[in-house]
Amino acid sequence: MENHNSFACPICGNTDINSIGYLNGKPYCRKCISFRGEIANPRHIQKGTVTFSLKYSLSKEQKEISRKVIENYKNGVNTLINAVCGSGKTELVYGVIAHALSIGEQVGFAVPRKDVAQELYLRIREVFNSNKVVLVCGHHHSDLEGDIIVLTTHQLYRYPNYFGLLILDEIDAFPYQGNEVLTAMFKRSVRRNYVMMSATPSNEVLQEFSQQNYDILSLNKRYHGQKLPVPVFVKKYGLSMRIELIKILKRFIEENKPVFVFVPTIELAEHLFSKVSEKIDSGYLVHSKCVDRAKRISDFRKGKYAFLITTAVLERGVTVKNLQVVVYEADHQLYNESTLVQIAGRVGRKMDAPKGEVIFLGSKETLSIKKAIEQIKQKNSSL
């Protein structure tokens, strides 16, 4: 039997003896044992000018950051884009994607969640309509190779030392944040340089990017130039919280404004939906266990429902015109500062509907609530 003290997992770098098993005398890693499957073959990208199609112009601030990201990439510098929700983060990296492809580099664009990857794939495929864009997530892995590969972080194990440019958005989102295996697979997939993006990066990430050959580019302004909606905390207890929610929903429905009601758990979401539905019958429920959630969200966009009661599954990657947001039991321990900021960031994202309300309902104003509101005010003060 090999000395387990000398074993380092070739996939995730694990050296913890408590996470190393043995089969027929050979060590294997228990931490990343679920990450097994077909590995992508290297693909030759044709060098040459790459164009992309945008139906709108970037703002002055967006153009400047796009230029700096390209410059950093040319100089071998990894970049963190710290940009507020709704600032147009994805658009900031189209330029560097085009540059990397033009010099024959393979491009990857990773996000932690499948729903976001699917929506991102459609956007990038439309913008880079002359290139082969593939989606690799969940059951989408019959084609692993393209000019641009949009994938979940769980699929990065298929691409060792593969990407000349790897972009990772929503680095603070579950399940990527704090996951040592996914972090190791991300670093293992990068052959040249990477770009990370977040509206709420952790202190650890900010510290990492303060080193040499790293750069932080900040954008505290949404592309439409309007301020971020500042959440309002409303203190309510027990039954009075639900009564307040029903009152708020009726007001928004009268004003013809769509609403997301965020709740911390699936159990609470289902209970709250059953109770609210007794008073208002124009809403629906969405959470990670709803197999048809894509249809429910699509129907909501089309105006079939006035509101959706939802868990964190709609916290990111969804843009709805004129959306209003209520966070029910905003004082729950699952809601930290960055989560509340992300949820608030669903509101006011559209050029023709840049404003809206964010209401935090809770029995006490927690430190996370106070910090989230203060962070948003601070971003607005820099405009």
C-alpha positions in Angstrom: 0.0 0.0 0.0 1.3 3.5 -0.9 2.1 5.9 1.8 -1.0 8.0 2.2 0.9 10.9 3.6 2.5 11.5 0.2 -0.8 11.3 -1.8 -2.1 14.4 -3.4 -5.3 14.2 -5.5 -4.6 15.1 -9.1 -8.1 16.6 -9.5 -8.6 18.7 -6.4 -5.2 18.7 -4.7 -6.6 17.0 -1.5 -3.9 15.8 0.9 -6.2 15.2 4.0 -5.6 11.6 5.1 -9.2 11.5 6.5 -10.5 12.1 2.9 -8.3 9.5 1.2 -9.5 5.9 0.7 -7.9 2.8 -0.7 -9.1 0.4 -3.4 -6.9 -2.6 -4.2 -4.1 -0.9 -2.4 -4.3 2.3 -4.5 -5.3 5.6 -2.9 -8.3 7.6 -4.1 -9.8 10.9 -3.1 -13.2 10.8 -1.4 -13.7 14.6 -1.7 -14.1 14.7 -5.4 -15.1 11.1 -6.2 -18.4 12.3 -7.7 -16.4 14.3 -10.3 -15.8 11.6 -12.8 -16.7 11.4 -16.5 -15.6 12.2 -20.0 -12.7 14.7 -20.3 -12.8 17.2 -23.1 -10.3 17.0 -26.0 -8.1 20.1 -26.7 -9.6 22.1 -29.5 -7.8 24.3 -32.1 -9.3 27.8 -32.2 -8.7 29.5 -35.6 -6.8 32.8 -35.1 -8.2 35.9 -36.6 -10.5 38.8 -36.0 -13.5 38.0 -33.9 -16.6 40.2 -33.9 -19.6 40.1 -31.6 -23.1 41.6 -32.0 -24.5 43.9 -29.3 -27.9 45.6 -29.7 -26.9 48.5 -27.5 -23.9 50.6 -26.7 -21.8 50.2 -23.5 -21.6 53.2 -21.2 -18.4 55.2 -20.8 -17.6 53.4 -17.6 -18.3 49.9 -19.1 -16.0 50.7 -22.1 -13.1 51.7 -19.8 -13.4 48.6 -17.7 -13.7 46.4 -20.8 -10.5 48.0 -22.1 -8.6 47.4 -18.8 -9.6 43.8 -18.7 -8.2 43.2 -22.2 -5.0 45.1 -21.2 -4.6 43.0 -18.0 -5.1 39.8 -20.0 -2.4 40.8 -22.5 -0.1 41.4 -19.6 -0.8 38.1 -17.8 -2.7 39.8 -15.0 -5.8 38.0 -13.4 -8.7 40.4 -12.9 -11.5 40.7 -10.4 -14.5 42.8 -11.6 -16.2 44.1 -8.5 -19.4 45.6 -10.0 -22.8 46.3 -8.4 -25.9 44.2 -9.3 -27.3 45.3 -12.6 -24.2 47.1 -13.8 -23.8 44.8 -16.8 -21.0 42.6 -15.7 -21.3 40.1 -18.5 -21.0 42.8 -21.1 -17.7 43.9 -19.5 -15.9 40.7 -20.6 -17.2 40.4 -24.2 -14.1 42.3 -25.4 -11.6 40.1 -23.7 -13.5 37.0 -24.9 -13.2 38.3 -28.5 -9.5 39.1 -28.0 -8.7 35.6 -26.5 -10.5 33.9 -29.4 -8.6 36.1 -32.0 -5.3 34.8 -30.7 -6.4 31.2 -30.7 -7.2 30.7 -27.0 -9.9 28.5 -25.7 -12.5 30.4 -23.6 -14.6 29.2 -20.7 -17.4 31.0 -18.8 -18.4 29.3 -15.6 -21.1 30.0 -13.0 -22.1 28.0 -9.9 -25.8 27.4 -10.8 -27.4 25.5 -13.7 -30.3 27.9 -14.2 -27.9 30.9 -14.6 -25.6 28.9 -16.9 -28.6 28.1 -19.2 -29.6 31.7 -19.4 -26.0 32.9 -19.9 -25.5 30.4 -22.7 -28.5 31.9 -24.7 -27.1 35.4 -24.2 -23.6 34.6 -25.3 -24.7 32.5 -28.2 -26.7 35.5 -29.5 -23.8 37.9 -29.1 -21.1 35.6 -30.5 -23.3 34.3 -33.3 -20.3 33.4 -35.6 -18.6 31.2 -33.0 -19.5 27.8 -31.7 -20.9 28.2 -28.2 -21.7 25.1 -26.1 -23.5 24.6 -22.8 -22.1 22.0 -20.4 -24.2 21.5 -17.2 -26.6 18.9 -15.8 -27.6 16.6 -18.6 -26.0 18.9 -21.3 -22.7 17.2 -21.8 -23.0 15.4 -25.1 -20.8 18.1 -26.8 -17.9 19.3 -24.6 -16.0 21.3 -27.2 -16.6 24.7 -28.7 -15.0 28.1 -29.1 -16.8 29.3 -26.0 -17.8 26.8 -23.3 -20.5 28.0 -20.9 -20.6 25.6 -17.9 -21.3 25.2 -14.2 -18.3 25.0 -11.8 -19.2 21.4 -11.2 -18.2 20.6 -14.8 -14.8 22.1 -14.7 -13.3 18.7 -13.8 -13.7 17.9 -17.5 -11.2 20.6 -18.6 -7.8 20.2 -16.9 -5.2 22.9 -18.0 -7.7 23.7 -20.8 -8.7 27.4 -20.9 -6.5 30.2 -22.1 -9.2 32.5 -20.7 -11.6 31.3 -17.9 -14.2 33.7 -16.6 -16.0 32.9 -13.3 -19.1 34.9 -12.4 -21.0 34.9 -9.1 -18.0 33.7 -7.2 -19.8 34.3 -3.9 -22.7 32.1 -4.8 -23.6 28.6 -3.5 -22.2 26.0 -4.1 -18.9 27.6 -5.3 -18.2 29.9 -2.4 -16.1 28.1 0.3 -16.0 24.9 -1.6 -12.3 23.7 -1.7 -12.9 21.1 -4.4 -14.6 23.5 -6.8 -12.0 26.2 -6.2 -9.2 23.7 -6.9 -10.9 22.5 -10.1 -11.3 26.1 -11.2 -7.5 26.8 -10.8 -6.7 23.5 -12.4 -8.7 24.4 -15.5 -6.8 27.6 -16.2 -3.9 27.4 -18.6 -3.3 31.1 -18.9 -5.4 33.7 -17.1 -8.7 34.2 -15.5 -11.3 36.9 -14.7 -13.6 36.7 -11.6 -16.7 38.7 -11.2 -18.9 39.5 -8.2 -21.1 42.3 -6.7 -20.2 41.1 -3.2 -16.7 39.5 -3.2 -15.5 38.1 0.1 -12.6 39.6 2.1 -10.5 36.5 1.1 -11.0 37.1 -2.6 -10.2 40.8 -2.2 -7.0 39.9 -0.4 -6.1 37.4 -3.1 -6.4 40.0 -5.8 -4.3 42.6 -3.9 -1.2 40.6 -4.8 1.1 41.3 -7.7 -0.2 40.1 -11.1 -3.7 40.6 -9.9 -6.0 43.6 -10.4 -9.4 44.8 -9.0 -11.6 46.8 -11.3 -14.7 48.4 -9.6 -17.9 49.6 -11.1 -20.4 51.1 -8.6 -22.8 52.4 -11.3 -25.5 50.6 -13.2 -25.4 50.9 -16.9 -28.5 53.2 -16.9 -26.8 55.5 -14.4 -29.6 55.4 -11.8 -29.0 54.7 -8.1 -29.5 51.2 -6.6 -32.9 50.9 -4.8 -32.3 51.1 -1.1 -34.1 48.5 1.0 -36.6 49.5 3.7 -36.8 47.4 6.9 -40.3 46.8 8.2 -40.6 45.3 11.7 -43.4 42.8 12.1 -43.9 39.7 14.3 -45.6 36.4 13.6 -49.1 36.6 12.0 -48.8 40.4 11.6 -45.8 39.8 9.2 -48.0 37.7 6.9 -50.8 40.3 7.1 -48.3 43.0 6.2 -47.1 40.9 3.2 -50.6 40.4 1.9 -51.2 44.2 2.2 -48.0 44.9 0.3 -48.8 42.4 -2.4 -52.3 43.8 -2.9 -50.8 47.3 -3.4 -48.3 46.1 -6.0 -51.0 44.1 -7.8 -53.1 47.3 -8.0 -50.1 49.2 -9.4 -49.6 46.3 -11.9 -46.0 45.7 -10.6 -44.6 42.1 -10.6 -43.2 40.9 -7.3 -40.7 38.3 -6.0 -41.3 37.3 -2.3 -38.1 35.7 -1.1 -38.2 33.3 1.9 -35.3 31.5 3.5 -36.5 27.8 3.2 -38.5 25.6 1.0 -40.7 24.5 3.9 -41.6 28.1 4.7 -42.1 28.9 1.1 -44.7 26.2 0.7 -46.4 27.1 4.0 -46.5 30.8 3.2 -47.8 30.2 -0.4 -50.7 28.1 0.9 -51.7 30.8 3.4 -51.2 33.8 1.0 -53.2 31.9 -1.7 -56.2 32.0 0.6 -56.3 35.8 0.2 -54.7 36.3 -3.2 -54.9 33.7 -6.0 -52.8 35.4 -8.6 -49.4 34.1 -7.5 -47.3 30.9 -7.7 -44.4 29.1 -5.9 -40.8 28.5 -7.1 -38.0 26.6 -5.4 -35.2 24.2 -6.3 -37.4 21.1 -6.1 -39.9 22.4 -8.6 -39.1 20.4 -11.7 -41.1 22.8 -13.9 -39.6 26.0 -12.4 -38.4 27.2 -15.8 -42.0 27.2 -17.1 -43.2 28.9 -13.9 -40.6 31.7 -14.3 -41.4 32.0 -18.0 -45.2 32.3 -17.2 -44.4 34.9 -14.6 -42.4 37.0 -17.1 -45.4 36.8 -19.5 -47.7 38.2 -16.8 -49.6 35.0 -15.9 -48.8 35.4 -12.2 -48.6 38.7 -10.3 -46.1 37.4 -7.8 -43.8 34.5 -7.1 -42.9 33.2 -3.6 -39.4 31.9 -4.0 -36.3 30.7 -2.3 -32.7 31.7 -3.2 -33.2 29.9 -6.6 -34.2 33.3 -8.1 -31.6 35.3 -6.1 -29.3 35.7 -9.2 -29.3 35.7 -13.0 -33.0 36.7 -13.4 -34.0 40.1 -14.8 -37.7 41.1 -14.8 -38.9 44.6 -15.9 -40.4 46.7 -13.1 -39.8 44.0 -10.5 -40.5 44.7 -6.8 -39.0 42.6 -4.0 -40.1 41.6 -0.5 -37.8 39.5 1.7 -40.0 37.6 4.2 -38.2 36.8 7.5 -35.2 38.8 6.3 -33.8 38.4 9.8 -33.4 34.6 9.3 -29.8 33.3 9.9 -29.5 32.1 6.3 -29.7 35.7 5.0 -26.2 37.3 5.3 -25.2 40.7 4.0 -24.1 39.6 0.5 -27.3 37.5 0.0 -29.5 40.4 0.9 -27.5 42.7 -1.4 -27.9 40.2 -4.2 -31.7 39.9 -3.6 -32.1 43.7 -3.5 -30.1 43.8 -6.8 -33.0 42.2 -8.7 -34.9 45.5 -8.6 -34.4 48.4 -11.0 -32.2 46.6 -13.6 -34.0 47.8 -16.8 -33.2 51.0 -18.6 -36.9 51.8 -19.0 -37.7 50.8 -15.3 -34.7 51.8 -13.2 -36.5 52.1 -9.9 -38.5 50.0 -7.6 -39.0 48.9 -4.0 -37.1 46.4 -1.8 -38.8 45.6 1.5 -37.2 43.6 4.3 -39.8 42.1 6.6 -38.5 40.8 9.9 -39.0 40.7 13.7 -35.6 42.4 14.3 -33.2 44.4 12.3 -30.1 42.1 12.2 -26.5 43.2 11.6 -26.8 41.6 8.2 -29.8 43.7 7.3 -28.1 46.9 8.6 -24.9 46.1 6.7 -26.7 45.3 3.4 -28.6 48.6 3.5 -25.4 50.5 4.4 -23.4 48.8 1.6 -26.1 49.9 -1.0 -26.1 53.4 0.3 -22.4 53.5 0.2 -22.3 52.4 -3.5 -24.9 55.1 -4.3 -22.8 57.8 -2.6 -20.0 57.2 -5.0 -22.1 58.1 -8.0 
